Structure formats: structure tokens, C-alpha cells
Amino acid sequence: MTTAADIMNPGAQWIPATETLDRAAQVMRELDVGALPVSDENERMCGILTDRDIVVGCVAAGHDPTQVTAGELCKGTPRWVSSDATVAEVLQEMETHQIRRLPVIDGNKRLVGMISEADLARTLTDDQIAQFVERIYA
């Protein structure tokens, strides 16, 4: 049985909620990713910040990314899956909440990876991908 740990991109990193958006963008560039989980002072996930969030929510709104923090911009209830979740559970979580990137947490509640649409595309059948896309973008 294929699990989240099998399909995830390992080595995901947190960014503290207190970190500025310019630094978040630099980390995204260094890691070649478009999203970072955001952690609170207790290293618990409090949201996800995307490159689009920075551009639309900060820069395009006329704010200074050196003055706005990741915690100020991330919104909503963070979603995640356990590293031992099945592919069906991963798809259910992503489809139910219409999200394109999903953090993976181990048994100790540590961030161990991220699952993106690209990760799913490498794993799923063409029919599964078509169903996923239909549900996410519906």
C-alpha cells in the first residue's frame, strides 16, 4: 500500500510566523518551492504561505514585504496528513478542502514533507489524476 511518505517531497521546512515575507520569498527561492508551512512559537503549524499569497496579499496590495510577517498573511485552518496516510486519504483531504499542497507530519508531529500536485501526478493513474483535477478545480 502506497502511503503519504512514499509520494511526498521530503525535507520540507517551516518558516516561523514572525518571519518577514521578503525572507519567506528568499527561502522559497533557495528551496525551489512555492509554499512554506508556517509555525507558531511552539513549532506547531498555523498555516501555509504561498508565493502567490506574497505577491497578491502583500506586494500588489501596496505593502512592504520587509514589514509584513508570514503569520499576518497566512489564513485558515491548516490541513495536513500523517506520513502513514494512504493515497486515498491524501486525495480525500486535498479534494475536500480544495488544496494543492499538503504538509506531511510524522508520529511525533514533526513536519517531514509536502505533497504537491506534481507528486500526485507521478503516482496516480491518468483516471485518478483526472478525477482529482475535476474535484480540486470544480
N, C-alpha and C positions, 0 to 999 in steps of 0.2 A: 504494500500500500504506500503510495506517494504521500509525503507529508509536506507541511509548510517549510520545514527545514531543508527538504530536498530541492525545492524550487526557488527559495528566497535568494536574494543577493546578500551574502554575509558581510559583516563588518560595518553595518550601519552605525552612525554616530548621532548622539544627542547634540542639541545646542541648548544652552541654558536660556530660560525665559528672559533673563536680564541682558542677554547679548544683543547688540545693535544689529540692525538689518544690513548695514554695509559689511559687517563681519560675517553675518549669516550667508550673504551672497558670495563672499570670498571662500567660505568653507564649501559651499555648493560647487564652486568652480574647481577647488582643489580635489574634491571627491568625485567630480563629474556626475553630479546628481541634480535633480530638480526639486527635491523635497527633503526636509530635515524634521525629524521628531523634535519637539520642544519639551524640555524637562523643567519642573519646578525646583525649588530649593532642596527638596527631598529626593531628587533624581527620579521622580515619577512623571510619566508623560502627561502633559497638559494640553497638547495639541500638535499639529503638524503645520509647518511653514513651507510654502512652495515659492518657486521663483516668480510665478505669476502673482502671488499674494504681494510680494515685494514691489513688483512693477505697478500693478493696478491699485493696491491698497495704500501704497506709500508714495512712490515716485510720481505716478500720474495724478495723485491727489494733491501734489504740491508739498509734500512733507519731506523732511531731511532724513535720509536713511541712517545718518550718523547719530540721530537723536531719538529714533523710534526703536523700541525693543521687539524682539520676537514674541514675547509674551503679550504685548499690546496688540499685535496683529493676528495671532492665531485665535481661532474661534471654534466653538462647538465642542462636543464631547469626543475625545479621541477614541478611535477604534483600533483594535489590534487582534492578533490571533496568537495562540500558543504554537511553539515550534513543532509540536506533535499533532497539530490540527490536520485533518485530511484536506485534500484538494477541494472536495465538495464543501467543506466548512469554510475554506478560504473564499471560494466563489460565493457562497451564501452571504458572508459578511460584506464582501465588496459589492455585490449586487443589491442587497437590502439597503445599504447606506449610500449607494451610488458613488463609491470612491475608487480611485485609480491606483492608489499606493497604500499598502497596508504594512504597518510595523509588525515584526515577529518578536515575541517575548519568550524567554526560556522559563523553566520551572522556578527560578529564583527572581522572576520579574525583571530580568535584565534584557535590554534590547540586544538582539543577536542578528537581526537582518531586516530587510524590507522586501516586499513583494510588489512588483510593478506589473503593468500590462505586458511589458516585454518579457518578463519572467513567465507569465502565463502563456504567452504565445509560443514559447519554447517547449512547453509541457503539454498543453491541451491539444485535442484533435481539432480539425477545422470546424466541425459541428459545434463543439464546446465553445470555441472562440466566437463563433457567430452568435450563439445564444448569450454569451457574456456581453458582447458588444451591444446587442439589442437591449439587454436589461440595464446596462450602465448608462447608455445614451438615450434611453426612452424618455 
